[in-house]
């Protein structure tokens, strides 16, 4: 994957993540910080950072439960440890931090 392809895929994924979280209707403050960084603050004051990491060509997530790296496999962003798809993994992470069941989708 070229740098240009990575930037396009990661940018699209982060925009979709932002839209999906906004669509939940939960009290989550989302701030886009710089190019490719989403800062989420939950009602309880906890934070989650989702950002693209160009050098590794990955999307990184820092959540209360830990750090996660997602690499594009040609069709989807997958966790480098367990293979979970980005939106499925974020659904669980956001649910845990928000204290409410959330299912994030790209649609």
C-alpha positions in Angstrom: 0.0 0.0 0.0 1.3 3.4 -0.9 1.3 6.4 1.4 -1.5 8.0 -0.6 -3.6 4.8 -0.4 -3.0 4.6 3.3 -4.0 8.2 3.9 -7.2 7.8 1.9 -8.2 4.6 3.6 -7.3 5.8 7.1 -9.0 9.2 6.5 -12.2 7.5 5.3 -12.2 5.1 8.3 -11.7 7.9 10.8 -14.5 9.9 9.2 -16.8 6.9 9.3 -15.9 6.3 13.0 -16.7 9.9 13.9 -20.0 9.7 12.0 -20.9 6.3 13.7 -20.2 7.6 17.2 -22.2 10.8 16.6 -25.1 8.7 15.4 -25.3 6.8 18.7 -26.8 9.8 20.4 -24.7 9.2 23.5 -23.0 12.0 25.4 -19.6 11.6 23.9 -17.6 14.7 23.0 -15.7 14.2 19.8 -12.9 16.5 18.7 -10.8 16.1 15.6 -7.3 17.1 16.6 -4.9 17.7 13.8 -4.8 15.5 10.8 -6.0 12.0 11.6 -6.7 12.2 15.3 -10.1 11.8 17.1 -10.2 12.6 20.8 -13.4 11.2 22.5 -14.4 12.2 26.0 -17.1 10.3 27.7 -19.7 11.5 30.2 -17.6 10.1 33.1 -14.5 12.1 32.0 -12.6 9.1 30.5 -11.0 9.5 27.1 -10.3 7.4 24.0 -7.9 8.5 21.3 -8.2 7.1 17.8 -5.5 8.1 15.3 -3.7 7.0 12.2 -0.1 6.1 12.4 1.5 6.7 9.0 4.9 5.1 9.7 3.3 1.8 10.7 0.3 2.3 8.3 -2.1 1.5 11.1 -5.0 3.0 13.0 -4.2 3.1 16.7 -6.8 3.2 19.5 -5.9 4.1 23.1 -8.8 3.2 25.4 -9.3 2.7 29.1 -8.9 -1.0 28.6 -5.6 -0.7 26.6 -4.0 0.0 23.3 -4.9 -1.5 20.0 -3.4 -1.4 16.5 -5.4 -2.0 13.3 -3.9 -2.8 9.9 -5.8 -2.9 6.6 -5.8 -6.4 5.2 -7.1 -5.3 1.7 -10.7 -5.4 2.7 -11.0 -4.2 6.3 -9.0 -2.7 9.3 -8.1 -5.7 11.5 -6.6 -5.8 15.0 -3.0 -7.0 14.7 -3.4 -9.2 17.7 -6.8 -11.0 17.4 -8.0 -10.0 13.9 -11.1 -8.2 15.1 -12.6 -5.8 12.6 -12.2 -2.1 13.6 -15.9 -1.2 14.0 -16.7 -4.4 15.9 -13.8 -3.8 18.3 -14.7 -0.1 18.7 -18.3 -1.1 19.5 -17.1 -3.1 22.4 -14.6 -0.5 23.6 -17.1 2.4 23.3 -19.8 0.3 25.0 -17.4 -0.5 27.9 -16.4 3.2 28.4 -19.9 4.6 27.8 -21.6 2.1 30.1 -24.2 1.4 27.4 -24.4 -1.1 24.6 -23.3 0.5 21.3 -23.1 -1.1 17.9 -21.0 1.1 15.5 -21.5 0.6 11.8 -20.1 2.2 8.7 -23.6 2.8 7.2 
